[in-house]
Amino acid sequence: MKELKINNDDCFCKIINPSEVHWVFIQPQNLNTGEYIVMFVDSKSNVFDEIKFSSWWSAKCDVQKNGFEYDFVYPHKGIEQPKMPNAPYYDRLGKNPIYSSGKDWVFPTNVEIDSEDYWVKANSFEHVDLEWSLITKQKNGTFKVFFIDECLYVIDTMVFDTIEETEQGLSRNGFERFDSIKNNHEIKRQGFNERLYELIKEHPRAFSLPDKPFKLNKKSLSNCYSSGVHLLIK
């Protein structure tokens, strides 16, 4: 059986059942274009499927959105850490394409949001995990907010009656207009936004608006704001 060379440093896994774990290894495919390929490997070191991505970040985000996690996460959930399959890895591509076929994989759809009114919130100090929101005006006069995570997935939406309610709700929950932070407006900031403000002052070219289009799939919708889990008072 043909063997495949795989760098197993960059890996995620998903427990299928007590005796089966599926692993993904993110591999560079084309250094000139920045393309990557995700190789799916079973517990017996068989490479049974693959999906190509335009970048490492896109691959990582889609892998995690589809339920794969770092192996060290499981002990924190009270589950024994899975053992990664060892080399050699065997070429069984096409034998069980459950992910590339879409059977057990949700591919995102693009979402066009007609707005440039970007708000941002920093959710952590060390890695500056950013969450975005965009305000759009609807035909009936209301205002719809799209909440977008660091992977550029839409995670929730909410509708407000007026722009004043919209802005107040976002501000109360730690969001600030990106232009305000980018242009060094001296105001009192919530949470980690003060750290974000300092970083932008030090490295202004390192922070920019996220690229459109944004993405959506049924697994990305957390409804964390509209459900009240992350309380957002209108």
N, C-alpha and C positions, 0 to 999 in steps of 0.2 A: 504493500500500500504506500502511495506517495506521501512523503513527509513535507510539512510546511514549516518554514522558519517564522516564528512569531516572537516579538518582544512582549513579554508578559508583565512589564512594569506598570503599564497604564491599563488597569482592569477593573471591572465591575462584575457583580454577580446577582442572580435572582434564584431563590429557593423555589423549585417547582413542586417538589414533594420531599418527604423525609429522606429519600434515597437518590434524589436527582437535583443537581444544581446546574444552571446554565451560566456560563461566563462570557463576557465580552472583552475583547482586547482591541484597543483603538490604535491603529497602525497608520503611519504616514504612507500615502500612496504615490503622490507626485509632489516633490519638493518645490518645483517651479510654480505650480498652481496653488499649492497649499491644501490640496485635497487629502482626505483621510478615508480609511475604510475600517469598518467595525467587523471583526471576526467573531462569530458565535461558536463556542466550544462547550461540549458536554463534559460530564464527570469522567469520561473515559478518554479524554484528550482528542476527541473527534471534532474537527472543524466542519460544522454541518450547514452553515449559512453565513451570508455577508451582506452588508449594506454600505453604500458609498455616501460620503458627505463632502460638502464644499470646504469645511474647516474642522479643526479639532474641537472648537467651542460648540459648533452645531452638533457634532457627533456626541459630545459629552452631555449636552442638554437633552437631546432626544433619547439617549440611553437612559438617563435618570427619569425623564417623564414617562418612560415605559416600564418603570418599576425595578430597574437595576440599581444596586447600591454598592458602595465600597464594602469589602468583606468585613472590615473592622467595625462596621456599624452594628452588625447582628448581636454581638455580646451585650451591647447596651440595651438591646431589646429582650434580653434573657434567652437568646438563641446561640447555640454553639457556633463559633466562627467556621464557615465552610473552608475546606481545604482545596486550594487551587490545583487543578490538574497539571501534572508535570509534562515537560517535553520528553519525547518527541510528540508533535501534534500531527494528526493524520488527516489527509484531504478527503473529506466526505461531503464536499460541497454539492448541493443539489439533491441530496438524499432526504433532507427534512427541512425545506425552506419555510418554516412557519413564521419567521419574522419578515423576511424580504417579500413574502407573498401578501403580507398584511393580515394574516390569520391571527397572530398573536402580537401584532405591532400596530400602533396607531400613528399613521403619518399625519403631520400637521397640514392645515390649510392656511393660506395667506389671508390676512385680514387688512384691508385698506381702511385707515382711519384718517378722515379729512380734517386734520387739525395740526397746528404748530404750537399749541398752548401746552407746553411741557411742564409738568411738575415732577419733583424728584424727592426721594427720601432715602437716607442711608440707614440700613438695617443692622450694620455691625461696625465695629471700630477697626479691627485688624485688617479685614479684607475689603472694606468699603463695598459691601453688598448693596447694590442700588435697586430701588423699586421706582417705577415711573407711573405717572398717570397723565392722561390726555383728556382735555375737555372739548366736547363737540356740541354744537347747538343743533337741536332737532327741528324739524319742520313745524312741529306744534308749539315751539317756543320754549320747550324744556331743555335741560342740559344733561347730556349723558357723559359719564366719566368712565374711561377704560383704564383698568389697573393692569400693569405690565411688569413681569418679573425680570430678573437679570438675564434670563435666557430669551427674552423678547417674546414670551408667551403671554397672551391675555389670560389673566387669572380671575377676573371678576369685572362686573359693570354695575353702575348705579345711576339712577336718574334723579335729578333735582329740579325743582320748579323754577328757581331763579339762579342767576350767576352769583349773586351774593351768598346764597345758601351753599352753592357749590364750592366757592372759594373758602368760606368759613369752615365747611366740613373737612376739606382737605388740609387746611392749616391746623385745625384742632388735632388732626391725626398725624402730624409730623411732616406733611408734604410742604414743599416750598417751590415757587416758580423757579425753573432752572436759570432764567435770565437774572433773577435776583441774586442767586449764589455766584453765577458766572461773572456778574458785573460788580462783585464785591460790595454789595449793599450791607451796611453795618446795622444789623438788627439782632434781636434776641432770638436764638434758634433752639429748636427742640431736638432731643435725642442726640443722634450721631451727626446731625446736619452741621453742627459747628466744626466737627472734625473734617467733614467734606469741604466746607468753606475754606478751611486752612489749607487743605491739600490742593484745592483749585488755585488758591493764591500762589502756592509754591510751584505747582506744575500745571499751568493753565492749558497747555496743549495736550495734556494726558486725558482730559475729560471733554467729551463731546456728546451730542444728542445721539440716541440709538438709531441704527439704520432701519428704515422701513423696507418691505412690509413686515408687520408683526405676524405672529403665528398663533394658531388656535387648534386644540384638539380636546376631546371630551375629558381626557385625563388631566389637562392643564387647568381646568376650571375648579378653583377651590372655594369660590363664593365666600371668601374669608371676610369680606367687608359687608356685602349685602345680607349675609346671614347673621351678622352681629358678633361673630367670633372675634374679629378685630373691630371693636366698636367704632362706628363712624356715625356720629349724630348729625342729622340733617339740620 
